[in-house]
Amino acid sequence: MIKRIINVLIIFVLLSVRAFSQDVVDINSKLEHKIFFQQQIYCLEDTSNSFTIKDVITGPFKNSFEPNKDYYPRNQHHSSTYWYKIKLNFTENIVDNPSIFEFFDQTTDNITAYIPNVNGQYIASKTGASFNFENRLFKHKNFEFFIPSQQKGVHTYYFKVSSRQAVNVIIVYRTVHYFIYYALTEYLTYGLFYGMILIFCFHNLLMFIAVKKRQYLFYVLYILSIGLFEMSTDGIAFQYIWPGAPRWNEYAYGTALYFISIFALIFTKELLHVKTKAPVLYRIINGILILRTIYFVFCLCFANSLFYYKFVEFVPLVTAFVTGITIWSRGYKPARFFVLGYTFLFLGFLSKAISVLGYNKYVPGVVGHYSLSYSFILEMVFLSFAIGDQVRLLRKEKDAAQEETLRQLSINNELKDSINQELEKKVKIRTKEVIEKSQEVFEQAHIIEQQNHSLLAINTQLELQAAEISRMNVLLEKDNIQLKDNIEKVTDARAMSTELSFEEFSAKYPDQEKCNKFLAEIKWTKGFECVKCNNTTYHEGRAPYSRRCTKCGYEESVLFNTIFQNSRIPINKAFYLLYLIYTSKGTLSSYQLSEKLSIRQSTCWQYAIKVKKVMDERKRGKRSSNLGWSKLIITPHND
């Protein structure tokens, strides 16, 4: 009895070990393709990012591998490095059919494969989206590692994977022959996909050029954004557009997703006329556009790791979907194709999300991987139908408008005929009246003609008188000019010699313009000479009546080297103050000057001292003192 129990326990332990041991995959020469999943892969998380191949093969972490809990392994913590172990049992020696390991997720940053060679030594090979494309084993969008030894027996392979975004670690065994067939077929499919994108773009670009509707341009930009996103996620863009800039892989798909969201919402607004048909949704869409742009700029400049959260695109997708349903429910027919297209896109988005989250067992691998691409194609087709339907409705409305115009023209012609008949009758009656009136006009014209003859005679006499008056006016004008000259000469003589009242003086020098002009005439009577370089040619300066030397560029003010230099009182009052001091021979007190000119007594006192000083210098320098007040203007050292 005890022996039987011991045998049962031994069998139970053996079965338990068998149940929790890693599955070994059998490989033979007929097997061309194998995807590893569930317990065929064992995982080890390296949170310190410091494990070596020696640590995981013979070191302390040899027995720390755990079976994969998901359908495909995933890097749950993006800051950690993950080690994956698979075992292959070659049931025979494979010589003429070389094989490779392939990794599907093209966004994986770093992959290091440790593959034993014919001597059992592990050889490390590195690849990933963070390396230049030229470093890959094959010039292919996926990551491949060559299997050098396919001798009969069980072989263990290790893979070290690290990535700053969520990736599905899909490891595939393939023969090189099958890989070439698969790659050619896949690239042909991609060629058809991107060819359709280019055809849609070219067609809608021609429509934009033809009809000048902005919705076609936004649709073209939307399709191009889809193409860029698909090329970025598939690795084709890295292969053909920026193979030497792996750093851009961290930004490319995030940038493409931003443009998809932006142009999708703008296209939705333009196609469905959201501003007029649903103002609330229009404001919501504008708010989402602003927030999405702020989020994109923040990711681009400060935290590009946020690009990995692709589920943020669910908000613009749902917004466009709800907008289409709302506009359709309000009777706008082109929205039905829009809703149908976004239905497929929504389903593709959900299918892709299920695949990314690791629930691949519920979604077939091909469907999960290519679901978003298929849905984009269907969406583009139905959005094109929506645009075409809108054009059809516009044409129908245009035809209806043309029919209404023709009907209105027919009514107008009938009205025109009836009005013309009425007008003909009225014209006949009016013509008769005009003839009768014309006879009366002829009689009156005869009378007017006689009156015109008499008026012509009168006009002739008036012209002779007007000529005589003009001749007399010319003579009077000459006399007036001569009289004004005489008056001005008399005023100048009085101003230069004797008594002018302030009113008379102000009439001669009323403002700063007249005073500056007078100063310029006195100062440069003998011509201009630059005080810096003695040059005699000049240009007009910036200040009124100032002169700029053409040689050295020095600009001389009209007040420079005059008694008015640095004067703080109005120039016309300064003129009159000089005049009063001169005519009074300096006998007027500063109080009297202050009262006459409404200037402070201290200012008048300082100015009087300055003028008297110049007068004294002039008397000592010349015997005659009858020089006129204007001779005091130029300072002595300039004489």
Summary of the structure (lengths in Angstrom):
residues: 639
radius of gyration: 51.8
end to end distance: 148.1
largest distance: 165.2
contacts: 1816
relative contact order: 0.05
helix: 62%
strand: 11%
